[in-house]
């Protein structure tokens, strides 16, 4: 994720101390896991036809 890459760059350039980096990195791992779980749940539901959406023809 872009956030993790930025955190690493910020830490490497000494804009952030080690404890703050570790706390923010741990939070980013939690957020990544939640996003992945949500993504997988959406995929599972859409493959089971729980999510139905009519397509609209916009004339493109």
Secondary structure, 3 states (H helix, E strand, C coil): CHHHHHHHHHHHCCCCCHHHHHHHHHHHHHHHHHHHHHHHHHHHHHHCCCCCCCCCCCCC
